[in-house]
Protein backbone atom coordinates (compact mmCIF):
# COMPACT_ATOMS: atom_id res chain seq x y z
CA UNK A 1 0.00 0.00 0.00
CA UNK A 2 1.40 3.38 -0.98
CA UNK A 3 0.85 6.21 1.45
CA UNK A 4 0.86 9.80 0.33
CA UNK A 5 0.85 13.15 2.04
CA UNK A 6 3.20 12.40 4.92
CA UNK A 7 6.58 13.69 5.96
CA UNK A 8 9.48 11.80 7.46
CA UNK A 9 10.10 13.30 10.88
CA UNK A 10 12.61 10.82 12.27
CA UNK A 11 14.95 8.14 10.96
CA UNK A 12 16.36 5.70 13.45
CA UNK A 13 19.42 3.54 12.90
CA UNK A 14 19.02 -0.18 13.52
CA UNK A 15 21.38 -2.12 15.76
CA UNK A 16 22.01 -5.76 16.64
CA UNK A 17 21.56 -6.63 20.32
CA UNK A 18 22.55 -9.51 22.55
CA UNK A 19 22.62 -10.45 26.21
CA UNK A 20 25.85 -9.56 28.00
CA UNK A 21 25.23 -12.43 30.42
CA UNK A 22 24.53 -15.23 27.94
CA UNK A 23 26.42 -13.87 24.89
CA UNK A 24 24.35 -15.86 22.41
CA UNK A 25 25.86 -13.76 19.61
CA UNK A 26 29.00 -15.87 20.01
CA UNK A 27 27.20 -19.03 18.90
CA UNK A 28 27.99 -20.46 15.52
CA UNK A 29 25.70 -20.31 12.54
CA UNK A 30 22.85 -20.32 12.17
CA UNK A 31 22.24 -17.04 13.98
CA UNK A 32 19.39 -17.44 16.53
CA UNK A 33 16.90 -14.62 15.88
CA UNK A 34 14.08 -13.11 17.88
CA UNK A 35 12.03 -11.20 15.35
CA UNK A 36 8.67 -9.63 14.64
CA UNK A 37 5.90 -10.52 12.21
CA UNK A 38 6.25 -11.24 8.50
CA UNK A 39 6.43 -7.96 6.61
CA UNK A 40 7.91 -5.97 9.51
CA UNK A 41 10.69 -3.60 8.33
CA UNK A 42 12.94 -4.74 11.21
CA UNK A 43 12.51 -8.35 10.12
CA UNK A 44 13.31 -7.52 6.50
CA UNK A 45 16.40 -5.55 7.55
CA UNK A 46 17.69 -8.29 9.89
CA UNK A 47 17.21 -11.22 7.52
CA UNK A 48 18.32 -9.25 4.46
CA UNK A 49 21.51 -8.01 6.10
CA UNK A 50 22.43 -11.52 7.30
CA UNK A 51 21.75 -12.93 3.84
CA UNK A 52 23.88 -10.19 2.25
CA UNK A 53 26.95 -11.42 4.17
CA UNK A 54 26.17 -15.11 3.79
CA UNK A 55 25.18 -15.76 7.43
CA UNK A 56 22.60 -18.44 7.99
CA UNK A 57 19.91 -17.81 10.57
CA UNK A 58 16.99 -19.50 12.26
CA UNK A 59 14.03 -17.74 13.77
CA UNK A 60 13.88 -18.86 17.41
CA UNK A 61 11.16 -16.53 18.58
CA UNK A 62 8.41 -14.39 17.04
CA UNK A 63 6.81 -11.50 18.90
CA UNK A 64 4.68 -8.59 17.75
CA UNK A 65 6.30 -6.37 20.41
CA UNK A 66 9.79 -5.14 21.17
CA UNK A 67 9.17 -6.11 24.82
CA UNK A 68 8.77 -9.76 23.81
CA UNK A 69 11.82 -9.61 21.58
CA UNK A 70 13.95 -8.08 24.35
CA UNK A 71 12.76 -10.80 26.76
CA UNK A 72 14.01 -13.51 24.38
CA UNK A 73 17.37 -11.73 24.13
CA UNK A 74 17.66 -11.21 27.91
CA UNK A 75 17.29 -14.92 28.69
CA UNK A 76 19.92 -15.91 26.12
CA UNK A 77 17.56 -17.40 23.57
CA UNK A 78 18.29 -15.13 20.60
CA UNK A 79 19.86 -12.02 19.18
CA UNK A 80 17.68 -9.32 17.68
CA UNK A 81 17.53 -6.01 15.84
CA UNK A 82 16.03 -2.90 17.42
CA UNK A 83 16.09 0.81 16.81
CA UNK A 84 18.93 2.33 18.81
CA UNK A 85 16.61 4.49 20.94
CA UNK A 86 14.82 1.34 22.19
CA UNK A 87 17.85 -0.57 23.47
CA UNK A 88 17.92 -0.85 27.27
CA UNK A 89 21.14 -0.64 29.26
CA UNK A 90 21.13 -4.33 30.23
CA UNK A 91 21.55 -5.46 26.60
CA UNK A 92 24.68 -5.00 24.53
CA UNK A 93 25.21 -3.75 21.01
CA UNK A 94 26.95 -6.15 18.64
CA UNK A 95 28.24 -5.46 15.16
CA UNK A 96 30.95 -6.11 12.60
CA UNK A 97 33.54 -7.16 15.18
CA UNK A 98 31.20 -9.97 16.22
CA UNK A 99 30.32 -10.91 12.63
CA UNK A 100 27.02 -9.02 12.31
CA UNK A 101 26.42 -6.66 9.40
C-alpha positions in Angstrom: 0.0 0.0 0.0 1.4 3.4 -1.0 0.8 6.2 1.4 0.9 9.8 0.3 0.8 13.1 2.0 3.2 12.4 4.9 6.6 13.7 6.0 9.5 11.8 7.5 10.1 13.3 10.9 12.6 10.8 12.3 15.0 8.1 11.0 16.4 5.7 13.4 19.4 3.5 12.9 19.0 -0.2 13.5 21.4 -2.1 15.8 22.0 -5.8 16.6 21.6 -6.6 20.3 22.6 -9.5 22.5 22.6 -10.4 26.2 25.8 -9.6 28.0 25.2 -12.4 30.4 24.5 -15.2 27.9 26.4 -13.9 24.9 24.4 -15.9 22.4 25.9 -13.8 19.6 29.0 -15.9 20.0 27.2 -19.0 18.9 28.0 -20.5 15.5 25.7 -20.3 12.5 22.8 -20.3 12.2 22.2 -17.0 14.0 19.4 -17.4 16.5 16.9 -14.6 15.9 14.1 -13.1 17.9 12.0 -11.2 15.4 8.7 -9.6 14.6 5.9 -10.5 12.2 6.3 -11.2 8.5 6.4 -8.0 6.6 7.9 -6.0 9.5 10.7 -3.6 8.3 12.9 -4.7 11.2 12.5 -8.4 10.1 13.3 -7.5 6.5 16.4 -5.6 7.6 17.7 -8.3 9.9 17.2 -11.2 7.5 18.3 -9.2 4.5 21.5 -8.0 6.1 22.4 -11.5 7.3 21.8 -12.9 3.8 23.9 -10.2 2.3 27.0 -11.4 4.2 26.2 -15.1 3.8 25.2 -15.8 7.4 22.6 -18.4 8.0 19.9 -17.8 10.6 17.0 -19.5 12.3 14.0 -17.7 13.8 13.9 -18.9 17.4 11.2 -16.5 18.6 8.4 -14.4 17.0 6.8 -11.5 18.9 4.7 -8.6 17.7 6.3 -6.4 20.4 9.8 -5.1 21.2 9.2 -6.1 24.8 8.8 -9.8 23.8 11.8 -9.6 21.6 14.0 -8.1 24.3 12.8 -10.8 26.8 14.0 -13.5 24.4 17.4 -11.7 24.1 17.7 -11.2 27.9 17.3 -14.9 28.7 19.9 -15.9 26.1 17.6 -17.4 23.6 18.3 -15.1 20.6 19.9 -12.0 19.2 17.7 -9.3 17.7 17.5 -6.0 15.8 16.0 -2.9 17.4 16.1 0.8 16.8 18.9 2.3 18.8 16.6 4.5 20.9 14.8 1.3 22.2 17.9 -0.6 23.5 17.9 -0.9 27.3 21.1 -0.6 29.3 21.1 -4.3 30.2 21.5 -5.5 26.6 24.7 -5.0 24.5 25.2 -3.7 21.0 27.0 -6.1 18.6 28.2 -5.5 15.2 30.9 -6.1 12.6 33.5 -7.2 15.2 31.2 -10.0 16.2 30.3 -10.9 12.6 27.0 -9.0 12.3 26.4 -6.7 9.4 
